[in-house]
Amino acid sequence: MRIAPASIDSVDERIRRVLDAQAARWGSPLLNHLLYARVPAIFAAVRSMWSGLGSVQLVEPDLEALVNRRVAALNRCVF
């Protein structure tokens, strides 16, 4: 990452809870969220976008998981 991620110790409590939940689920916070956490307003906007997309359920959960894995593979993510 060319831009240094936010330090978990320096973020606001609401952001820390999200990052802690990601760490519990995936082993560490997601790097894109550590980048968004540098600017709390951007972090809140991105989380709202993902929450909104998740609430409309346009894609079946099984297909969503496959799409996420494919995108991760295309991005060379070792998830």
N, C-alpha and C positions, 0 to 999 in steps of 0.2 A: 504494500500500500504506500503510495507516494505521500499521502497526508497522514500524519500521526493520529492514531485513534485516541479517543477520549480515555482518560484514566478512570477506571471504575470507582476509585476512591474519591474522585472529584465531582462526580455527577450527582444530580438531585435525586432524592429518595425514590420518586416515582420511576425515574429512568433506571435506577439501580434495581428496582423490583423486576422490571422487564428483563434486564440483563441477567439477573440471578435466575429467573425462570428459564431463560434460554440455556444458561449453563447447566441447570438441572436436567433439561430435556436433551441437549445435544453435547454436553461436556464442556462447552465454553460459550460465551456470548457470540452472536453472529457478527462478523467483521463489519458488515454494512451498517449494523445498528451502532457499533462503536464509533463509526464515522459520523452518523447522524447525531449521536449524543453530544458531539462538540457544540451543536447549536440546538438547545432544547426546543425551540419553536419548530425546527425542521423535524426533529425526532417525533414530536407530537403529531405533526402533519402526516408523516409517513405511517406512524402507527394507526392513525385514523383511517388512512387510505386502506391499509391492509385489513383493518377491522371491518370497514365497509364492504370491501370485496368478499371477505369471509362470510358476512351476514347475508348476502344475497344468494349464495350457493348456486351460482350459474354452472358450476362444474361438479360432477360427482366426486366425492372425497378420494376414491381409488384412482380416478383419472388425474386429479390434482396432484396426488403423490407421484404418479409417473411423470407428469409434466415437470414437477419440481426437480426430480432426479435427472431428467434429460437436460434441463437448463443448467443444473449444477455440473453435469458432465461436459456440456459444451463450454462452460466457463472454467473447466479444469479444476473444479472444486473436488476435494478428496473427502467428501461428506460420507 
